[in-house]
Amino acid sequence: MNAPKEKALTPYQSTVGATMTRIGEMQDGNQIQFPADYSPQNALQAAWLILQETVDRERKPVLEACTKTSIANSLLDMVVSGLNPAKKQGYFIAYGKQLSFQRSYFGSMALAKRVDPTILDIVAEVIFEGDEFEYEIVRGVRQIVKHRQTLGSIDSGKVKGAYCMIIGQEGVVQKTEIMTMKEIKKSWSKSKMKPVETNGDIKKGSTHADYLVEMCKKTIINRTCKPIINSSSDKALLSAVNRSEFTASEQAAQTRIEENANKGEVVDLEPPPAEDHPDNIARRAEEARNANDEQAQTVEERKENGQPTTFEPEF
């Protein structure tokens, strides 16, 4: 009598189910703790619904295009961070065959509050041309002294900068970050979306141009929250944060390689030859000969001009 065949795991069971099992193991080992108002099950359910409609840049479903391991890791990173995609706290992005969970600025604020329970609120504002804005530095800490805004300055649409304040439980401002528009654009220029032209103008039709104020707030909030998040002592959390950043950085490097290849440029990925490599020995010998020839020529020229041929060392 033949033994009954085992049923193959469904995609849901092999991803969400496996993630829940791993989360249970981490909880049993006291490796992870969740905020009182956070439900890993609800977050995973929301993520699964979103993943079924998420595609990569080739318009292929990520559940088919990405590896099962990266899908499971992206779900694990989301849960370990205590974030929920249904609240717009993060997005699933495919980098080739690797799926990554990238937190939004809503997620950065939620995560910073989780890392530092003394944080009551995180507030960001944009500074328009025509605003009255003053700040001072007291013992190395920036403090906003005045920010007066009018409807006229808002209607100008010309952003001069942005700032973000971390407010503690007693209503005291714990930290303030300020960025000029030039600094914000410099940050944007590193994005794979390339929203900034070489002349410094924001590309028309880009998300950054259409939602200028929101994108400025996103940039300053992420800059303010990043050091707070990175100061966490939660090893599981830092592992999740570092993995998502590494995946994005790795894809950015790959994109640059592909772009250079398309331009006909050669990108050398081989390590440089060792110092005792024959090519290096020959190169150093040639450089020594050239240096001797140049020195001899210099001495002869100085003799002809009646100048001294000995040189004092320079310090």
Backbone as numpy.savetxt, mean C-alpha at the origin, in Angstrom:
# Nx Ny Nz CAx CAy CAz Cx Cy Cz
-19.15 -55.70 -2.22 -20.00 -54.51 -2.22 -19.11 -53.26 -2.22
-19.35 -52.38 -3.19 -18.52 -51.19 -3.32 -18.82 -50.18 -2.21
-17.72 -49.56 -1.71 -17.90 -48.53 -0.67 -18.48 -47.28 -1.30
-19.35 -46.57 -0.57 -19.95 -45.36 -1.13 -18.88 -44.30 -1.40
-19.02 -43.64 -2.53 -18.07 -42.59 -2.90 -18.28 -41.35 -2.02
-17.14 -40.75 -1.64 -17.23 -39.51 -0.86 -17.64 -38.36 -1.77
-18.52 -37.54 -1.26 -18.97 -36.39 -2.04 -17.87 -35.34 -2.10
-17.67 -34.80 -3.30 -16.65 -33.75 -3.48 -17.10 -32.49 -2.76
-16.13 -31.79 -2.20 -16.45 -30.55 -1.50 -16.91 -29.49 -2.48
-17.91 -28.75 -2.09 -18.36 -27.63 -2.92 -17.36 -26.48 -2.77
-17.35 -25.53 -3.74 -16.46 -24.37 -3.61 -16.65 -23.64 -2.29
-17.90 -23.57 -1.83 -18.19 -22.90 -0.56 -17.52 -23.63 0.59
-17.63 -24.97 0.60 -17.06 -25.75 1.68 -15.53 -25.69 1.69
-14.92 -25.68 0.48 -13.47 -25.71 0.40 -12.83 -24.36 0.67
-13.64 -23.29 0.68 -13.09 -21.96 0.96 -13.60 -21.42 2.28
-14.89 -21.13 2.34 -15.47 -20.59 3.57 -15.38 -21.60 4.70
-15.70 -22.88 4.40 -15.64 -23.91 5.43 -14.23 -24.09 5.96
-13.25 -24.11 5.05 -11.86 -24.27 5.47 -11.40 -23.08 6.30
-11.86 -21.89 5.93 -11.49 -20.68 6.68 -12.07 -20.72 8.09
-13.32 -21.14 8.21 -13.95 -21.22 9.53 -13.23 -22.24 10.42
-12.79 -23.33 9.80 -12.05 -24.34 10.56 -10.74 -23.75 11.08
-10.05 -23.02 10.22 -8.79 -22.41 10.62 -9.01 -21.36 11.71
-10.07 -20.58 11.59 -10.39 -19.57 12.60 -10.68 -20.24 13.95
-11.41 -21.36 13.90 -11.70 -22.09 15.14 -10.43 -22.58 15.82
-9.48 -23.06 15.01 -8.20 -23.52 15.56 -7.44 -22.37 16.21
-7.46 -21.20 15.58 -6.76 -20.04 16.12 -7.42 -19.56 17.41
-8.75 -19.63 17.47 -9.45 -19.24 18.69 -9.14 -20.21 19.83
-9.10 -21.50 19.52 -8.79 -22.51 20.55 -7.37 -22.32 21.09
-6.47 -21.85 20.23 -5.09 -21.63 20.65 -4.83 -20.23 21.16
-5.92 -19.46 21.37 -5.80 -18.07 21.85 -4.91 -17.21 20.95
-4.94 -17.49 19.65 -4.15 -16.73 18.69 -4.90 -15.54 18.12
-6.19 -15.49 18.39 -6.99 -14.43 17.80 -8.16 -14.09 18.71
-8.50 -12.81 18.73 -9.66 -12.33 19.48 -10.42 -11.35 18.60
-11.72 -11.44 18.63 -12.54 -10.57 17.79 -13.24 -9.51 18.64
-13.53 -8.35 18.03 -14.33 -7.34 18.74 -15.68 -7.94 19.12
-16.28 -7.42 20.18 -17.55 -7.98 20.68 -18.66 -7.89 19.64
-18.60 -6.86 18.76 -19.68 -6.67 17.78 -19.34 -7.26 16.42
-18.31 -8.13 16.35 -17.90 -8.68 15.06 -18.26 -10.16 14.98
-18.91 -10.53 13.86 -19.28 -11.92 13.63 -18.52 -12.45 12.42
-17.54 -13.35 12.63 -16.80 -13.93 11.50 -17.72 -14.63 10.51
-18.75 -15.30 11.03 -19.67 -16.02 10.15 -20.41 -15.06 9.21
-20.91 -13.96 9.77 -21.62 -12.99 8.93 -20.70 -12.37 7.89
-19.46 -12.07 8.29 -18.51 -11.47 7.36 -18.17 -12.43 6.22
-18.01 -13.71 6.56 -17.70 -14.70 5.53 -18.87 -14.92 4.59
-20.09 -14.91 5.12 -21.27 -15.04 4.26 -21.34 -13.88 3.27
-21.11 -12.68 3.77 -21.14 -11.49 2.91 -20.04 -11.57 1.87
-18.84 -12.02 2.29 -17.71 -12.12 1.37 -17.99 -13.14 0.27
-18.61 -14.24 0.63 -18.89 -15.27 -0.36 -19.85 -14.76 -1.44
-20.86 -14.01 -1.02 -21.80 -13.45 -1.99 -21.10 -12.46 -2.93
-20.19 -11.66 -2.36 -19.47 -10.68 -3.15 -18.49 -11.36 -4.10
-17.82 -12.40 -3.63 -16.83 -13.10 -4.46 -17.46 -13.73 -5.69
-18.72 -14.16 -5.58 -19.37 -14.80 -6.72 -19.62 -13.82 -7.86
-19.55 -12.52 -7.56 -19.76 -11.50 -8.59 -18.49 -10.72 -8.91
-17.37 -11.09 -8.29 -16.12 -10.37 -8.49 -15.34 -10.98 -9.64
-14.81 -10.13 -10.51 -14.04 -10.59 -11.66 -12.66 -9.93 -11.65
-11.72 -10.52 -12.40 -10.40 -9.93 -12.52 -10.40 -8.96 -13.69
-9.22 -8.42 -14.05 -9.18 -7.41 -15.11 -9.44 -8.00 -16.49
-9.41 -9.34 -16.59 -9.77 -10.00 -17.84 -11.25 -10.37 -17.86
-11.98 -9.89 -16.86 -13.42 -10.15 -16.72 -13.73 -11.62 -16.42
-12.75 -12.35 -15.87 -12.98 -13.73 -15.48 -13.35 -13.78 -14.00
-14.28 -14.65 -13.62 -14.63 -14.77 -12.20 -13.40 -15.14 -11.37
-13.19 -14.43 -10.27 -12.00 -14.68 -9.45 -12.03 -16.07 -8.83
-13.23 -16.61 -8.60 -13.34 -17.94 -8.01 -12.81 -19.01 -8.96
-12.71 -18.67 -10.26 -12.16 -19.59 -11.24 -10.73 -19.23 -11.60
-10.43 -17.93 -11.65 -9.11 -17.48 -12.11 -8.04 -17.55 -11.03
-8.42 -17.43 -9.77 -7.44 -17.38 -8.67 -7.29 -18.74 -8.00
-6.13 -18.95 -7.40 -5.87 -20.21 -6.72 -6.74 -20.35 -5.48
-7.06 -21.58 -5.14 -7.88 -21.82 -3.95 -7.17 -21.36 -2.68
-5.84 -21.52 -2.67 -5.08 -21.11 -1.49 -5.17 -19.61 -1.27
-5.02 -18.83 -2.36 -5.08 -17.38 -2.23 -6.48 -16.90 -1.86
-7.51 -17.60 -2.34 -8.88 -17.25 -1.98 -9.10 -17.49 -0.48
-8.64 -18.65 0.00 -8.78 -18.96 1.42 -7.99 -17.97 2.27
-6.78 -17.61 1.82 -5.96 -16.66 2.57 -6.58 -15.27 2.61
-7.20 -14.86 1.51 -7.83 -13.53 1.48 -9.01 -13.48 2.45
-9.76 -14.57 2.54 -10.87 -14.64 3.49 -10.34 -14.65 4.93
-9.25 -15.38 5.14 -8.65 -15.43 6.47 -8.13 -14.05 6.88
-7.48 -13.35 5.94 -6.97 -12.01 6.23 -8.10 -11.05 6.60
-9.22 -11.16 5.90 -10.38 -10.31 6.18 -10.89 -10.56 7.60
-11.05 -11.83 7.96 -11.61 -12.17 9.27 -10.64 -11.80 10.39
-9.34 -12.10 10.19 -8.35 -11.77 11.20 -8.31 -10.26 11.45
-8.55 -9.48 10.40 -8.56 -8.02 10.54 -9.85 -7.52 11.17
-10.83 -8.40 11.30 -12.10 -8.00 11.91 -12.92 -7.08 11.02
-12.84 -7.29 9.70 -13.52 -6.41 8.75 -14.62 -7.14 8.01
-15.56 -6.36 7.47 -16.70 -6.92 6.76 -16.88 -6.18 5.43
-16.80 -6.88 4.28 -16.93 -6.22 2.99 -18.33 -5.65 2.75
-19.32 -6.16 3.48 -20.68 -5.63 3.33 -20.77 -4.20 3.84
-19.84 -3.81 4.74 -19.79 -2.45 5.28 -18.78 -1.59 4.51
-18.37 -2.07 3.33 -17.40 -1.35 2.49 -16.06 -1.16 3.21
-15.70 -2.11 4.06 -14.45 -2.01 4.81 -13.28 -2.65 4.05
-13.55 -3.20 2.88 -12.49 -3.79 2.09 -13.03 -4.39 0.81
-12.09 -4.74 -0.09 -12.46 -5.27 -1.40 -11.55 -6.44 -1.74
-12.08 -7.35 -2.54 -11.29 -8.47 -3.03 -10.77 -8.10 -4.42
-9.44 -8.15 -4.56 -8.81 -7.74 -5.81 -7.90 -8.87 -6.28
-8.03 -9.21 -7.57 -7.20 -10.27 -8.16 -5.93 -9.66 -8.74
-4.80 -10.20 -8.31 -3.49 -9.84 -8.88 -2.97 -11.08 -9.58
-3.27 -11.17 -10.86 -2.95 -12.40 -11.58 -3.78 -13.54 -11.03
-3.13 -14.61 -10.57 -3.85 -15.75 -9.99 -3.96 -15.65 -8.48
-3.47 -14.55 -7.93 -3.51 -14.36 -6.47 -4.64 -13.41 -6.09
-5.52 -13.86 -5.21 -6.59 -13.00 -4.71 -6.14 -12.37 -3.39
-6.42 -11.09 -3.23 -6.01 -10.37 -2.03 -7.18 -9.56 -1.50
-7.25 -9.48 -0.17 -8.25 -8.62 0.46 -7.57 -7.30 0.81
-8.01 -6.23 0.18 -7.44 -4.90 0.40 -8.44 -4.06 1.17
-8.04 -3.56 2.32 -8.97 -2.78 3.13 -9.17 -1.39 2.53
-10.37 -0.86 2.70 -10.69 0.50 2.28 -10.34 1.45 3.42
-10.58 2.75 3.23 -10.26 3.65 4.32 -11.25 3.49 5.47
-12.46 2.99 5.18 -13.38 2.63 6.26 -12.77 1.48 7.08
-12.16 0.55 6.36 -11.52 -0.57 7.04 -10.31 -0.13 7.84
-9.54 0.83 7.30 -8.37 1.34 8.03 -8.80 1.99 9.34
-9.91 2.73 9.31 -10.39 3.38 10.53 -10.87 2.33 11.54
-11.60 1.34 11.06 -12.10 0.29 11.96 -10.94 -0.49 12.58
-9.92 -0.76 11.77 -8.78 -1.53 12.25 -7.94 -0.72 13.24
-7.78 0.57 12.98 -7.03 1.42 13.92 -7.73 1.48 15.27
-9.06 1.56 15.25 -9.82 1.58 16.50 -9.70 0.25 17.24
-9.59 -0.83 16.47 -9.44 -2.14 17.11 -8.07 -2.25 17.77
-7.04 -1.75 17.08 -5.68 -1.82 17.61 -5.52 -0.92 18.83
-6.13 0.28 18.76 -6.02 1.24 19.86 -7.41 1.58 20.38
-7.88 0.90 21.43 -9.24 1.11 21.96 -9.46 2.52 22.51
-8.39 3.30 22.70 -8.58 4.66 23.22 -9.07 5.62 22.15
-9.09 5.18 20.88 -9.54 6.05 19.79 -11.06 6.11 19.78
-11.58 7.32 19.87 -13.02 7.53 19.81 -13.49 7.75 18.39
-12.75 8.55 17.63 -13.17 8.88 16.28 -11.95 9.24 15.43
-12.12 9.13 14.12 -11.09 9.52 13.15 -11.78 10.45 12.14
-11.31 11.68 12.08 -11.97 12.70 11.25 -11.01 13.22 10.19
-11.48 13.30 8.96 -10.67 13.83 7.86 -11.41 14.96 7.17
-10.67 16.00 6.78 -11.25 17.13 6.06 -10.32 17.55 4.93
-10.93 18.15 3.92 -10.17 18.67 2.77 -10.06 20.18 2.88
-8.92 20.72 2.50 -8.68 22.16 2.53 -8.79 22.70 1.10
-9.75 23.62 0.89 -9.94 24.21 -0.43 -9.23 25.55 -0.54
-8.94 25.93 -1.78 -8.39 27.26 -2.01 -9.41 28.30 -1.56
-8.98 29.24 -0.75 -9.88 30.24 -0.19 -10.25 29.97 1.25
-9.97 28.74 1.74 -10.21 28.43 3.15 -9.21 29.20 4.03
-9.64 29.54 5.23 -8.72 30.07 6.23 -8.24 28.90 7.06
-6.98 28.55 6.87 -6.45 27.36 7.54 -5.13 27.69 8.23
-5.06 27.37 9.52 -3.83 27.59 10.29 -3.58 26.39 11.19
-2.31 26.06 11.33 -1.93 25.03 12.30 -0.59 25.40 12.91
-0.31 24.82 14.05 0.96 25.07 14.72 1.54 23.75 15.19
2.82 23.76 15.46 3.50 22.56 15.94 3.94 22.80 17.38
3.41 21.98 18.28 3.72 22.09 19.70 4.42 20.81 20.14
5.69 20.95 20.51 6.50 19.80 20.93 6.47 18.69 19.89
6.58 19.08 18.64 6.63 18.12 17.55 5.29 17.57 17.12
4.20 18.06 17.72 2.86 17.57 17.39 2.08 18.67 16.68
1.51 18.34 15.53 0.71 19.31 14.78 -0.65 19.51 15.44
-1.07 20.75 15.50 -2.39 21.07 16.07 -3.09 22.07 15.15
-4.32 21.72 14.75 -5.11 22.62 13.90 -5.61 23.77 14.76
-5.23 24.98 14.41 -5.65 26.17 15.15 -6.95 26.73 14.58
-7.06 26.72 13.25 -8.23 27.34 12.62 -8.46 26.73 11.25
-9.72 26.42 10.97 -10.11 26.02 9.61 -11.51 26.55 9.35
-11.54 27.66 8.64 -12.81 28.30 8.30 -13.05 28.11 6.81
-14.23 27.53 6.51 -14.56 27.19 5.13 -15.85 27.89 4.72
-15.94 28.24 3.44 -17.15 28.89 2.93 -17.68 28.09 1.74
-18.92 28.35 1.38 -19.49 27.70 0.20 -18.73 28.09 -1.05
-18.24 29.33 -1.06 -17.47 29.79 -2.22 -16.18 29.02 -2.40
-15.49 28.76 -1.30 -14.23 28.01 -1.40 -14.50 26.56 -1.83
-15.60 25.99 -1.35 -15.95 24.62 -1.75 -16.28 24.57 -3.23
-17.03 25.58 -3.71 -17.41 25.63 -5.12 -16.22 25.81 -6.05
-15.10 26.33 -5.51 -13.92 26.51 -6.36 -13.40 25.16 -6.86
-13.60 24.12 -6.06 -13.17 22.79 -6.46 -11.67 22.60 -6.45
-10.94 23.62 -6.00 -9.47 23.55 -6.00 -8.99 23.13 -4.61
-8.51 21.90 -4.54 -8.05 21.35 -3.27 -6.58 21.70 -3.05
-6.29 22.25 -1.87 -4.90 22.61 -1.53 -4.24 21.54 -0.66
-5.06 20.74 0.03 -4.52 19.71 0.90 -5.60 19.04 1.70
-5.19 18.23 2.66 -6.15 17.53 3.52 -5.48 17.21 4.85
-6.31 16.97 5.87 -5.77 16.59 7.16 -6.67 15.56 7.83
-6.09 14.83 8.77 -6.83 13.80 9.49 -6.46 13.89 10.96
-7.46 13.78 11.83 -7.23 13.86 13.27 -7.71 12.58 13.96
-6.87 12.07 14.86 -7.23 10.95 15.72 -7.72 11.53 17.04
-8.97 11.25 17.38 -9.58 11.83 18.59 -9.75 10.75 19.65
-9.26 11.03 20.86 -9.32 10.07 21.96 -10.66 10.09 22.67
-10.80 9.20 23.64 -12.06 9.02 24.35 -12.50 10.28 25.09
-11.57 11.10 25.52 -11.93 12.33 26.23 -12.14 13.51 25.29
-12.16 13.23 23.98 -12.34 14.30 23.00 -11.07 15.06 22.69
-9.93 14.57 23.19 -8.64 15.22 22.96 -8.03 14.68 21.67
-7.52 15.58 20.84 -6.87 15.17 19.59 -5.52 14.54 19.92
-5.37 13.28 19.59 -4.15 12.54 19.88 -3.08 12.71 18.81
-3.53 12.86 17.57 -2.59 12.92 16.47 -3.24 13.64 15.29
-2.43 14.40 14.55 -2.92 15.09 13.35 -1.91 14.91 12.23
-2.40 14.51 11.07 -1.57 14.40 9.86 -2.08 15.41 8.83
-1.16 16.08 8.17 -1.51 17.06 7.14 -0.73 16.74 5.87
-1.40 16.78 4.73 -0.74 16.57 3.44 -1.12 17.69 2.48
-0.15 18.20 1.76 -0.45 19.16 0.70 -0.96 18.39 -0.51
-1.56 19.11 -1.45 -2.06 18.45 -2.66 -0.91 17.85 -3.45
0.24 18.48 -3.40 1.42 17.94 -4.10 1.82 16.60 -3.51
1.76 16.48 -2.18 2.10 15.22 -1.53 1.05 14.15 -1.85
-0.21 14.55 -1.91 -1.28 13.61 -2.23 -1.09 13.07 -3.64
-0.80 13.96 -4.60 -0.58 13.53 -5.98 0.62 12.60 -6.09
1.65 12.89 -5.31 2.83 12.03 -5.33 2.48 10.63 -4.86
1.61 10.55 -3.86 1.14 9.25 -3.38 0.32 8.55 -4.46
-0.54 9.30 -5.14 -1.35 8.72 -6.20 -0.52 8.24 -7.38
0.59 8.91 -7.64 1.41 8.55 -8.80 1.98 7.14 -8.68
2.01 6.60 -7.44 2.52 5.25 -7.23 1.44 4.19 -7.44
0.20 4.63 -7.63 -0.90 3.70 -7.82 -0.82 3.05 -9.19
-1.22 1.78 -9.27 -1.22 1.09 -10.56 -2.27 1.67 -11.50
-3.20 2.46 -10.96 -4.21 3.11 -11.80 -3.64 4.31 -12.55
-2.49 4.83 -12.07 -1.80 5.96 -12.68 -2.77 7.12 -12.98
-3.38 7.69 -11.94 -4.36 8.76 -12.16 -3.75 10.14 -12.38
-2.42 10.26 -12.23 -1.76 11.55 -12.34 -0.90 11.60 -13.61
-1.10 12.65 -14.41 -0.31 12.83 -15.62 1.13 13.22 -15.25
2.03 13.13 -16.22 3.43 13.48 -15.97 3.59 14.96 -15.62
2.65 15.80 -16.08 2.72 17.23 -15.77 2.06 17.58 -14.43
1.58 16.55 -13.71 0.98 16.77 -12.40 -0.53 16.92 -12.41
-1.15 16.97 -13.58 -2.61 17.08 -13.66 -3.26 15.72 -13.39
-4.46 15.76 -12.80 -5.20 14.53 -12.56 -5.94 14.16 -13.84
-5.85 12.89 -14.22 -6.45 12.45 -15.47 -7.96 12.63 -15.45
-8.49 13.27 -16.49 -9.93 13.47 -16.60 -10.62 12.12 -16.78
-11.75 11.96 -16.10 -12.49 10.71 -16.20 -12.03 9.64 -15.24
-10.92 9.87 -14.54 -10.44 8.89 -13.56 -11.27 8.99 -12.28
-11.22 7.94 -11.48 -11.93 7.96 -10.19 -11.44 9.11 -9.32
-10.14 9.39 -9.39 -9.55 10.45 -8.58 -10.05 11.83 -9.01
-10.35 11.99 -10.29 -10.87 13.27 -10.78 -12.35 13.41 -10.47
-13.09 12.32 -10.63 -14.55 12.37 -10.42 -14.92 12.43 -8.95
-14.09 11.86 -8.09 -14.38 11.85 -6.65 -13.16 12.39 -5.90
-12.77 13.60 -6.27 -11.54 14.21 -5.77 -11.51 14.30 -4.24
-12.58 14.81 -3.65 -12.61 15.01 -2.20 -12.51 13.68 -1.47
-13.29 12.69 -1.90 -13.28 11.38 -1.24 -11.92 10.71 -1.37
-11.29 10.83 -2.53 -9.99 10.20 -2.74 -8.91 10.89 -1.90
-9.01 12.20 -1.73 -8.06 12.91 -0.86 -8.22 12.45 0.59
-9.48 12.32 1.03 -9.73 11.85 2.39 -9.21 10.43 2.57
-9.42 9.59 1.58 -8.94 8.21 1.65 -7.43 8.17 1.85
-6.72 8.99 1.09 -5.25 8.99 1.16 -4.75 9.44 2.51
-5.31 10.53 3.05 -4.82 11.05 4.33 -5.23 10.13 5.48
-6.39 9.49 5.39 -6.82 8.56 6.44 -5.91 7.34 6.48
-5.62 6.78 5.30 -4.75 5.61 5.25 -3.35 5.94 5.77
-2.86 7.14 5.44 -1.54 7.54 5.93 -1.53 7.69 7.45
-2.62 8.20 8.01 -2.70 8.41 9.46 -2.84 7.10 10.21
-3.63 6.19 9.65 -3.92 4.94 10.35 -2.83 3.88 10.22
-2.04 3.95 9.17 -1.05 2.89 8.91 -0.08 2.68 10.07
0.55 3.74 10.61 1.48 3.49 11.73 0.78 2.95 12.97
-0.48 3.31 13.17 -1.22 2.78 14.32 -1.43 1.28 14.14
-1.84 0.89 12.94 -2.08 -0.52 12.65 -0.79 -1.32 12.76
0.29 -0.76 12.23 1.57 -1.47 12.24 2.19 -1.57 13.64
1.66 -0.79 14.58 2.18 -0.85 15.95 1.51 -1.95 16.76
0.59 -2.67 16.15 -0.13 -3.72 16.87 0.81 -4.84 17.29
0.51 -5.46 18.42 1.28 -6.61 18.89 0.62 -7.93 18.48
-0.46 -7.82 17.72 -1.20 -8.99 17.27 -0.47 -9.60 16.06
0.22 -10.71 16.27 1.01 -11.32 15.19 0.13 -11.79 14.04
-1.04 -12.34 14.36 -1.94 -12.82 13.31 -2.42 -11.66 12.45
-2.73 -10.52 13.10 -3.19 -9.35 12.37 -2.10 -8.80 11.46
-0.88 -8.66 12.00 0.21 -8.11 11.20 0.55 -9.03 10.03
0.42 -10.33 10.24 0.66 -11.27 9.15 -0.34 -11.06 8.02
-1.61 -10.82 8.39 -2.65 -10.58 7.39 -2.40 -9.27 6.65
-2.02 -8.21 7.39 -1.76 -6.91 6.78 -0.57 -6.99 5.84
0.50 -7.63 6.30 1.71 -7.72 5.48 1.50 -8.54 4.22
0.68 -9.58 4.32 0.45 -10.43 3.15 -0.28 -9.65 2.06
-1.30 -8.87 2.42 -2.03 -8.10 1.43 -1.15 -7.04 0.79
-0.29 -6.39 1.60 0.60 -5.37 1.06 1.66 -5.99 0.16
2.16 -7.18 0.53 3.17 -7.84 -0.28 2.60 -8.25 -1.63
1.37 -8.78 -1.63 0.75 -9.20 -2.88 0.59 -8.02 -3.81
0.15 -6.87 -3.28 -0.02 -5.67 -4.10 1.32 -5.17 -4.63
2.35 -5.16 -3.78 3.67 -4.69 -4.19 4.28 -5.61 -5.25
4.08 -6.90 -5.06 4.61 -7.87 -6.02 3.96 -7.68 -7.39
2.64 -7.42 -7.40 1.96 -7.20 -8.67 2.39 -5.89 -9.31
2.63 -4.86 -8.48 3.08 -3.58 -9.02 4.43 -3.75 -9.72
5.32 -4.54 -9.11 6.62 -4.79 -9.73 6.47 -5.56 -11.04
5.57 -6.54 -11.04 5.32 -7.32 -12.25 4.75 -6.44 -13.35
3.87 -5.51 -12.97 3.28 -4.59 -13.95 4.35 -3.72 -14.59
5.31 -3.23 -13.78 6.39 -2.41 -14.33 7.24 -3.22 -15.31
7.48 -4.49 -14.98 8.25 -5.35 -15.87 7.53 -5.52 -17.20
6.21 -5.76 -17.14 5.43 -5.94 -18.35 5.40 -4.66 -19.18
5.27 -3.51 -18.51 5.24 -2.24 -19.23 6.56 -1.99 -19.95
7.67 -2.28 -19.27 8.98 -2.09 -19.90 9.17 -3.05 -21.06
8.63 -4.27 -20.91 8.74 -5.24 -21.99 7.97 -4.77 -23.21
6.79 -4.17 -22.98 5.99 -3.66 -24.08 6.66 -2.51 -24.80
7.53 -1.79 -24.07 8.25 -0.66 -24.68 9.53 -1.12 -25.37
9.78 -2.42 -25.32 10.99 -2.92 -25.95 12.21 -2.80 -25.08
12.04 -2.45 -23.81 13.17 -2.32 -22.90 13.45 -3.66 -22.24
14.72 -3.91 -21.95 15.13 -5.16 -21.33 15.20 -4.97 -19.82
14.53 -5.85 -19.09 14.58 -5.81 -17.63 15.41 -6.99 -17.16
16.58 -6.72 -16.59 17.49 -7.77 -16.16 17.12 -8.24 -14.76
16.67 -9.48 -14.67 16.28 -10.04 -13.38 17.34 -10.98 -12.83
18.44 -11.19 -13.58 19.49 -12.07 -13.11 20.34 -11.35 -12.06
20.82 -12.05 -11.04 21.69 -11.41 -10.05 23.02 -11.03 -10.68
23.67 -9.97 -10.19 24.96 -9.57 -10.75 25.99 -10.67 -10.53
26.96 -10.83 -11.47 27.98 -11.87 -11.31 28.84 -11.62 -10.09
29.39 -12.68 -9.52 30.23 -12.57 -8.33 31.50 -11.79 -8.65
32.17 -11.30 -7.60 33.36 -10.49 -7.78 34.48 -11.26 -8.48
34.53 -12.60 -8.26 35.60 -13.40 -8.87 35.20 -13.96 -10.23
34.07 -13.50 -10.76 33.65 -13.92 -12.09 34.65 -13.39 -13.11
35.02 -14.18 -14.14 36.00 -13.73 -15.14 35.66 -12.38 -15.77
34.37 -12.15 -16.00 33.97 -10.87 -16.60 34.30 -9.70 -15.67
34.11 -9.90 -14.37 34.40 -8.83 -13.40 35.90 -8.60 -13.28
36.68 -9.68 -13.30 38.14 -9.53 -13.23 38.65 -8.77 -14.43
38.16 -9.12 -15.62 38.58 -8.43 -16.84 38.16 -6.96 -16.80
36.96 -6.70 -16.28 36.48 -5.32 -16.21 37.36 -4.47 -15.30
37.71 -5.04 -14.11 38.53 -4.28 -13.18 39.92 -4.03 -13.73
40.47 -5.01 -14.46 41.79 -4.83 -15.08 41.75 -3.71 -16.12
40.67 -3.69 -16.92 40.52 -2.64 -17.94 40.38 -1.28 -17.29
39.62 -1.19 -16.20 39.46 0.08 -15.50 40.79 0.56 -14.92
41.61 -0.38 -14.41 42.92 0.00 -13.85 43.84 0.53 -14.93
43.80 -0.15 -16.10 44.64 0.32 -17.21 44.23 1.73 -17.65
42.92 1.94 -17.75 42.44 3.26 -18.16 42.82 4.33 -17.16
42.73 3.96 -15.87 43.08 4.93 -14.83 44.56 5.28 -14.89
45.42 4.27 -15.13 46.86 4.52 -15.25 47.17 5.41 -16.44
46.49 5.11 -17.58 46.71 5.92 -18.78 46.32 7.37 -18.53
45.16 7.58 -17.84 44.70 8.94 -17.58 45.64 9.66 -16.63
46.16 8.93 -15.64 47.07 9.55 -14.68 48.38 9.94 -15.37
48.90 9.05 -16.24 50.15 9.35 -16.95 49.96 10.56 -17.85
48.79 10.63 -18.53 48.51 11.77 -19.40 48.43 13.06 -18.59
47.83 12.98 -17.41 47.70 14.18 -16.57 49.07 14.67 -16.10
49.96 13.74 -15.72 51.30 14.11 -15.26 52.08 14.79 -16.37
52.01 14.23 -17.60 52.71 14.82 -18.73 52.21 16.23 -19.01
50.88 16.41 -18.95 50.31 17.73 -19.22 50.77 18.74 -18.17
50.84 18.31 -16.90 51.24 19.23 -15.85 52.73 19.59 -15.97
53.55 18.62 -16.42 54.97 18.91 -16.64 55.13 19.98 -17.72
54.35 19.81 -18.79 54.44 20.78 -19.90 54.02 22.17 -19.45
53.10 22.25 -18.52 52.60 23.54 -18.05 53.40 24.07 -16.86
54.47 23.34 -16.46 55.28 23.79 -15.34 54.59 23.67 -14.01
53.61 22.79 -13.88 52.87 22.60 -12.64 53.43 21.41 -11.87
53.27 21.39 -10.54 53.77 20.25 -9.74 53.05 18.96 -10.13
53.79 17.88 -10.02 53.21 16.58 -10.40 52.86 15.71 -9.21
53.00 16.26 -7.99 52.56 15.54 -6.78 51.30 16.20 -6.27
50.44 15.41 -5.65 49.12 15.89 -5.24 48.92 15.65 -3.75
48.34 16.68 -3.08 48.00 16.55 -1.68 46.65 15.85 -1.54
46.51 14.95 -0.60 45.22 14.28 -0.42 44.16 15.27 0.01
42.92 15.04 -0.44 41.77 15.89 -0.11 40.96 15.23 0.99
40.56 16.04 1.96 39.76 15.52 3.06 38.43 16.26 3.12
